[in-house]
Amino acid sequence: MEALLARRRGPFLAVVTFGALVCIAVLAIPEPFLEQIERNRPLNDSQVGWIYRLLAIAAAVQVLYGGFRVFRIERVQTAREHDPRVAAMPREKLIASLSRNAAGMIALTLIYGLATTMVSGLRGGFWLFPVLALAQGAWYYREIGQVARWDAFQPEPVTEDPDKKPWDPYPGNHVPVLARGLKARE
């Protein structure tokens, strides 16, 4: 089970690094540049306020959707029961896939914040988004850990063919499209 829990760390460490770099970049933006963006923006103050509110609401809805809907044990269990590809996927790949998706959602929250800064020219509104991303990361990390603990006690995936690997993206004698011209003609 420790191996499953370790699979989730990489994407989360990568997104924490990305978040730190984004925060440092926003702090490093020179004040005259931000003033110039604010003076030359095509939107008035009211429109910028509404864009900020909409992006903040979108980020909050994304956080809630991911936590309450996407990264739940019930959702993974349903996917394993109804989708044969997910059912045949090894545990490690499943946890790694969930972790990458969670990291992508967290990075999107940070990008929302960066977009508000670049549209408005105001640095102050940005800081809501890293706080949301931090809470989102902690929540998703916990949820994926719960899925990993649950999955560790589930039976191994069973395939029909004993010679076939449990999850093979290229079954049988599949030749990738780019390599078909290189294959010897028979």
N, C-alpha and C positions, 0 to 999 in steps of 0.2 A: 504494500500500500504506500510505503514511503516513496517508491519509484513513481507512482502515479501522482502523488502530491508534488514531487520535484518537477514533473513535466509542465506544471502551470507557472513556474517561476520565471522562466526565460522571457516570454512575451510581456509579463508584467514589469520585469526589470527594464526591458526595452522601452516601454511606454513611460515609465517613471523618468528614465534618462531623457526621452523626448520632451516630456513635460518640463523638466528642469531647464533644458535648452531653450524651450519656447519662453519660459518665464524670464530667463536671463536675457534673451533677445528683446523682449518687450521692455525690460528695464534699461537696456542699452540703447534704445531708440532715442536719438537726440531730441530735446524739447523743441528746438526750432523746426525740425522736420514734422513733428506732431502738430505744431501750430500751423504750418503750411497746409497740412492735410485738412485741418479743421477749417481754415479759411477758404480753401479751394474745393471743398466737397460739394457734390451736386445736390445734396439733400439739405433741407432746413433742419432746425433743431427738433421740431416735432416728428419729422420723418425718421431722423436718426434714433430718437427715443423709441419709436414704434419698432424699428428694426432690432434694436437692442432687446426690447421686451419679447419680440417673437423668437429671437435666437435663444434667449434665456429660457423661454417656455419650451422650445424644441429640445434644448439640452436636458431640462428637467424631465420631460416626457420620455426622452430616450433613456435616461437613468432608471426611471420607474419601469419602463417596458422591459428593459434588459433584466432588471432584478426580480420583477414579479412574474415575468412571462418566459423569457428566453432561457435563462440559466437555472432552470428548475429541474429537479429530479423527475417529476412527472412528465415534463416535456421530453427529456432524454429517453425515458422509459417508453413513451408513445412512439418516438422515432425509431427506437430499436425494435419495437413490435411490428411497425407498419412498413418500414423501409429496409429492404434486404441489404442494401449497401451499408447502411448504418449498423444493421445487425451483425454484419460480418466484419466490421471495423474493429481492430484491436483496441483495447482499453487505452493504451498510451496515445494512439493517434486521436482517439475521441477527446481525451483531456487536452491534448495539445491543440486540437482544432477549436475547442471551446475557449481555450485561453487566448488564442490568436484573435478570435472574434471579439472577445471581451476587450482585448488591448486595442483593437481597431475602433470600437465604440468609445473608449476613453480618449483615444487620439482625436476622434471627431469632435468630442466636447471641447478639447483644447483648441482645435481649429476654429470652432465657433467663436471662442473668445478672441483669437487672433483676428478673425474677420471683423468683429465689432470694433476692435482698436483701429484697424486699417480703414474702416468705413467712417468712423466717427472722429478719429484723431484724438480720442480721449483714452488715456491709459487707465483711469480709475475703474471703468466698467469691466475691464478684462479680468480682474481678480476674482470675480464671482465664478468664472469658468474653471480655473484651477482648483478652487475649493470644491466645486461640483465634481470635477474629475477625480480628486483625491477620495471623496466619499464614494464615488462610483467604483473606483478601483478597489477599495477595501471591501465593498459589498460584493462585487463580482468575484474577487479572490476567495471570499468565504463561500459563496455559492458554488463555485467550481470545485472547491475542496469538499463540499458536501456531496456533489455528484461523484467525485473520485472515490470517496468513502463508500457510497452506495454501490458504485460499479465494481468495487473490489470484491464485494460479496455476491455478485451475480455470476452465473455459470459462464464458462468460456463460450464464445460463438462456435456453433457447429456448422460445418459446410457439408454439402452433399458429396463432393469429390474428396476422398482422403488425400490425394496427391496435390491438391490445390491449396495454396496458402490461404489462411483465414480471410485476408483482404488483399486482393491483387487488382490494381488499377488497370493492368493489361493482361487479361486472361488469355490462356491458350497461346496461339502463335501470332499474336497481335504484333504488327509492325507499325511504328509511328509513321504518320503521313510524310514527314520530311525524310525518313530513311527508306521509303519504298523504292525510290529510284536507285538506291545503293544496293538493294537486295539482289542477289544473283538470280538470274532468270533460269527457271527450271524447265 
